[in-house]
Amino acid sequence: MLRGLPAASQFVRKTEEHLKAMVAPGIIFEELGFNYIGPIDGHDLRLLVQTLENLKDLEEPVFLHVVTRKGKGYAPAEEDPVGYHAFTKLEPTSQSSPPQRPQPPKYQDVFGRWLVDAASRDPRLVAITPAMCEGSGMRPFAERFPERFFDVGIAEQHAVTLAAGLACEGKKPVVAIYSTFLQRAYDQLIHDVALQNLDVLLAIDRAGLVGEDGPTHAGAFDLSYLRCIPNLVVMAPSDENETRRLLQTGYLYPGPAAVRYPRGRGPGTPVDSALEPLPLGKGRLVRAGGAGRPRIAILNFGALLPAALGAAQILDATVADMRFVKPLDCDLVDELAADHDLLVTLEENAVLGGAGSAVAEHLNAAGRPLPLLQLGLPDRFVPHASQGRQRQLCGLDPEGIVQSIRRFAARLDPPACVPPHQRAQGEGP
């Protein structure tokens, strides 16, 4: 009605804005050009629908502020919204149910305990998380060292840049972040951390398949997008104790380092309370294979070691736990290549550009024409299922690994199955 009177219209609008600013938090959005509406109760569906109906005909930008309560309608979630942020299928219990056996710790808790122990020794350690305190196992650290704990909210880019700034000031930042969310901070990781070769440790949780959390939360690509970054050390532990020791290795390394570990519980390996690092860039031989032909060596990167050992038992194969994706243990690769007819790389990461690609690049550069089978996540998004079922679907359980190796070996030309020393001397067919 007042649009024909510009002065009056502007006066009324300014008055409206000032009145809103006194009772509502939306003034910043009004200044950005939005018509701010709210806050309204998001659990009142009748009010929500009515408001949306009223807003449909507005031509100007609208900001609707809806307030909800996490866990609304489910009493346990209302009382513990953090604990019930995500949970698996609920199973009925009864008084006759047998007592549950003690379970191995979750990888996030292994990290949390290491974080407290390392911080107790080194006052320079500071911990950063983008709103994943509980999910990353950081609550004990936050309670014990509140002045050294920084939760930056859902701002992964800022988490990495903050770590870079703290490292420039002589601190030792540890960034606890989910693999899928680190993708958001890729530019900051390259330009703010790696380019300056800063002393920052990335503790990358939920690496690999994540079960019912689905493809949006799967850490399927971190080995591929991390190993191409200069200055960055990339590690993939195979169990709980290896996780603790590689975290310490990365923490002591005077530059950017990343340790990636999966969601869930480990295989039950006892965890040493000491803070002992591992030799940088060195893997370990876990199982020696037999003398049959073709001789097969499985190079495991990460938490699939039990599956690798299960397959090796059937095939009588050698198994190496590589530990490091970058720097790759080239000496161990060369040793296995010299004594085996077929190398198989195994990782819970995309095959494209992953750890297996690092082995292939090394063999190619070294001039070793050895058959190589790369096993990992396929070039598709893996749908929701349990972690065990997802691994079956991807052929990463022991049976799937055996089938893939047998199919690959059956397609090899006869010269590929001749012992390496005979090929070198020209004695093969």
Order of alpha helices (4+ residues) and beta strands (2+ residues): alpha-alpha-beta-alpha-beta-alpha-alpha-beta-alpha-beta-alpha-beta-alpha-beta-alpha-beta-alpha-beta-beta-beta-alpha-beta-beta-alpha-beta-alpha-beta-alpha-alpha-alpha
